[in-house]
Amino acid sequence: MTMKVIPISSGTRRIAAPAFAGGLLADTRGRPMRDLRISVTDRCNFRCTYCMPREVFDAGYKFLPHDAILSFEEIARLARVFVGLGVEKIRLTGGEPLVRRDLQRLISMLKDLKVEITLTTNGSLLAKQANALARAGLNRVTVSLDSLDDATFRAMNDADFPVAKVIEGIDAAAAAGLDPIKINMVVKRGVNDGGILQMAERWRGSGHIVRFIEFMDVGSTNGWRMDDVVPSAEIVRRIGERWQLEPVGANYAGEVAERWRYVDGGGEIGVISSVTQAFCASCNRMRLSTEGSLYTCLFAQSGHDLKSLLRGGASDDEIRNQIAAVWKNRSDNYSEIRTEATAKAKKVEMSYIGG
């Protein structure tokens, strides 16, 4: 991965701590920082066509060397600083986070922060690790599953991995108490949108929550086209024609999924509409990459280097003030200004900073 990384300061770490509005650190649009996504690895055992297409991430692709990525101790230290700035939820991502060895050790270090700790996974290794993750202190898990049709799913993950093994992981996570489990389906027209109703029906009444995600122009390698997007309004309409739905309010300010509930008591679904119904105005997420770069948007073109501060002897207060300065100056609104031109611009790959 060769993305532009911006030094947070030039020649000095002495940046005055930004003001907090109403006790919360706010960016230029008044958005508080609430969620932190931490990528623990840039590696994955899948080659999903919308995230890590094999023609780019092939056998010759150079992933980060081990000494370039943050240690668990470095991640835990930064997480503690972020919590001090108002972060209430930490999500571990990748790549595929469960390919990072001994991940439960990091989770046990983070649980002392007294915030919600969640994880997003492709589910391939979940059956083996669910119990250890729960014992370490993980609260919830989100599993990516783009189709229940085995041939379609194997083609989309491009690793010939079967649906049954992912469902086995979901069942193991539920048995370990990592619920409510969210199941994410990225919907691409002409590829897997024919399985929307099947996905909804499979998890109705299960206590799990399926979330349908519009195919997005993340990174620069997935060949995104607007014609491939199935708008969330269409998804809700299709499901609503089969089972009556009613809207449900957000669980918290800045929640990205729009919630819908089955009128007959069958639970709920969610839709994530970054393309057709931008939610930039309430986005409260910060992203920490595998090698310690800070990104203020999923569609960012550059990040801010924290690893140099960590390994250069900076104090927690100095790191805190640098992070606060980045957030205070944040003005991202990519999904509100998306065009064909911006979609083609070089952006950080999702596998590098998590979805």
Long-range contacts (C-beta under 8 A, 24 or more apart in sequence): 1-42, 1-63, 1-64, 1-348, 1-349, 1-352, 3-293, 3-301, 3-302, 3-303, 3-348, 3-352, 4-301, 4-302, 4-303, 5-293, 5-302, 5-303, 5-304, 5-305, 6-302, 6-303, 6-304, 6-305, 7-304, 7-305, 7-308, 8-294, 8-304, 8-305, 8-306, 8-309, 8-322, 8-325, 8-326, 9-322, 13-309, 13-314, 13-318, 13-321, 13-322, 15-321, 15-322, 15-325, 16-321, 17-320, 17-321, 17-324, 18-321, 18-324, 18-325, 18-327, 18-328, 19-328, 24-86, 25-85, 25-86, 25-324, 25-327, 25-328, 26-327, 26-328, 27-296, 27-327, 27-328, 27-329, 27-330, 27-331, 28-328, 28-329, 28-330, 28-331, 29-281, 29-330, 29-331, 29-333, 31-254, 31-281, 31-282, 31-283, 31-284, 31-330, 32-86, 32-254, 32-284, 33-82, 33-85, 33-86, 33-87, 33-284, 33-286, 33-327, 34-86, 34-87, 34-88, 34-89, 34-252, 34-253, 34-254, 34-284, 34-285, 35-87, 35-88, 35-89, 35-90, 35-91, 35-254, 35-284, 35-285, 35-286, 36-79, 36-82, 36-87, 36-89, 36-90, 36-91, 36-285, 36-286, 36-287, 36-288, 37-90, 37-91, 37-93, 37-285, 37-286, 37-287, 37-288, 37-353, 37-354, 38-75, 38-79, 38-90, 38-91, 38-92, 38-93, 38-287, 38-288, 38-354, 39-93, 39-94, 39-95, 39-97, 39-287, 39-288, 39-289, 39-290, 39-352, 39-353, 39-354, 40-69, 40-75, 40-92, 40-93, 40-94, 40-95, 40-97, 40-100, 40-103, 40-106, 40-290, 41-69, 41-94, 41-95, 41-96, 41-97, 41-99, 41-100, 41-290, 42-69, 42-94, 42-95, 42-289, 42-290, 42-291, 42-351, 42-352, 43-94, 43-95, 43-96, 43-99, 44-94, 44-95, 44-96, 44-99, 44-122, 44-351, 45-96, 45-99, 45-122, 45-124, 45-125, 45-159, 45-161, 46-96, 46-122, 46-124, 46-157, 46-158, 46-159, 46-161, 47-157, 47-158, 47-159, 48-122, 48-144, 48-146, 48-156, 48-157, 48-158, 48-186, 49-156, 49-158, 49-222, 50-156, 50-186, 50-188, 50-215, 50-216, 50-218, 50-222, 50-224, 51-218, 51-219, 51-222, 51-349, 51-350, 51-351, 51-355, 52-221, 52-349, 52-351, 53-158, 53-221, 53-222, 53-223, 54-158, 56-221, 57-351, 64-290, 64-291, 68-291, 69-290, 69-291, 69-292, 70-288, 70-290, 70-291, 70-292, 70-307, 70-310, 72-102, 72-105, 72-106, 72-109, 73-109, 74-292, 74-307, 74-310, 74-311, 75-106, 75-288, 76-106, 76-109, 76-110, 77-310, 77-316, 78-288, 78-292, 78-306, 78-310, 78-319, 79-110, 79-113, 80-113, 80-316, 81-316, 81-319, 81-320, 81-323, 82-286, 82-323, 83-113, 83-115, 84-320, 85-320, 85-323, 85-324, 85-327, 87-115, 87-286, 88-115, 88-116, 89-115, 89-116, 89-117, 89-118, 90-115, 90-116, 90-117, 90-118, 91-117, 91-118, 91-119, 91-120, 91-142, 91-354, 92-117, 92-118, 92-119, 92-120, 93-119, 93-120, 93-353, 93-354, 93-355, 94-290, 94-351, 94-354, 95-290, 95-351, 95-352, 95-354, 96-121, 96-122, 96-124, 96-125, 97-121, 98-124, 98-125, 98-126, 98-129, 99-125, 103-129, 103-133, 104-129, 104-132, 104-133, 104-135, 104-136, 104-138, 105-136, 107-133, 107-136, 107-137, 107-138, 108-136, 108-137, 110-137, 111-136, 111-137, 116-140, 118-142, 120-144, 120-184, 120-354, 120-355, 121-169, 122-157, 122-161, 122-166, 123-165, 123-166, 123-169, 123-170, 124-161, 124-165, 124-166, 124-169, 125-169, 126-166, 126-169, 126-170, 126-172, 126-173, 127-165, 127-168, 127-169, 127-171, 127-172, 130-169, 130-172, 130-173, 130-175, 130-176, 130-178, 131-172, 131-176, 133-176, 133-178, 134-176, 134-177, 134-178, 138-178, 139-178, 140-178, 140-179, 140-180, 140-181, 140-182, 141-173, 141-178, 141-181, 141-182, 142-181, 142-182, 142-183, 142-184, 143-169, 143-170, 143-173, 143-181, 143-182, 143-183, 143-184, 144-183, 144-184, 144-185, 144-186, 145-170, 145-183, 145-184, 145-185, 145-199, 146-185, 146-186, 146-192, 147-185, 147-192, 147-195, 147-199, 148-195, 148-198, 148-199, 148-202, 149-192, 149-195, 149-198, 152-191, 152-192, 152-195, 156-191, 156-192, 170-208, 174-207, 174-208, 179-207, 179-208, 180-207, 180-208, 180-209, 181-207, 181-208, 181-209, 182-208, 182-209, 182-210, 182-211, 182-270, 183-208, 183-209, 183-210, 183-211, 184-211, 184-213, 185-210, 185-211, 185-212, 185-213, 186-213, 186-215, 187-212, 187-213, 187-214, 187-215, 187-230, 187-235, 188-215, 188-228, 188-229, 188-230, 189-215, 189-227, 189-228, 189-229, 189-230, 190-228, 191-228, 193-230, 196-230, 196-235, 196-238, 196-239, 197-238, 197-239, 197-242, 200-239, 200-242, 200-243, 200-269, 201-242, 203-267, 204-243, 204-262, 204-266, 204-267, 205-265, 205-266, 205-267, 206-267, 207-267, 208-267, 209-267, 209-268, 209-269, 209-270, 210-269, 210-270, 211-257, 211-269, 211-270, 211-271, 211-272, 212-269, 212-270, 212-271, 212-272, 213-271, 213-272, 213-274, 214-271, 214-272, 214-273, 214-274, 214-275, 214-276, 215-275, 216-274, 216-275, 216-298, 217-275, 217-299, 217-338, 217-342, 217-343, 217-347, 218-298, 218-299, 218-347, 218-349, 218-350, 218-355, 219-347, 219-348, 219-349, 219-350, 219-351, 220-344, 220-345, 220-346, 220-347, 220-349, 221-349, 224-343, 226-275, 226-340, 226-343, 229-275, 229-276, 231-273, 231-275, 231-276, 232-258, 232-271, 232-272, 232-273, 232-276, 232-277, 233-273, 233-276, 233-277, 235-271, 236-260, 236-271, 239-269, 245-269, 253-282, 253-284, 254-282, 254-283, 254-284, 254-285, 256-283, 274-298, 274-335, 275-335, 275-338, 278-333, 278-335, 278-336, 278-338, 279-335, 280-332, 280-333, 280-334, 280-335, 280-336, 281-333, 281-336, 283-332, 286-323, 286-327, 287-353, 287-354, 288-353, 289-348, 289-352, 289-353, 290-352, 294-323, 294-326, 295-348, 295-353, 296-326, 296-327, 296-330, 296-332, 297-332, 297-334, 298-334, 298-350, 298-353, 298-355, 299-332, 299-334, 299-335, 299-347, 299-348, 300-332, 300-334, 300-347, 300-348, 300-353, 301-345, 301-346, 301-347, 301-348, 302-348, 303-348, 303-353
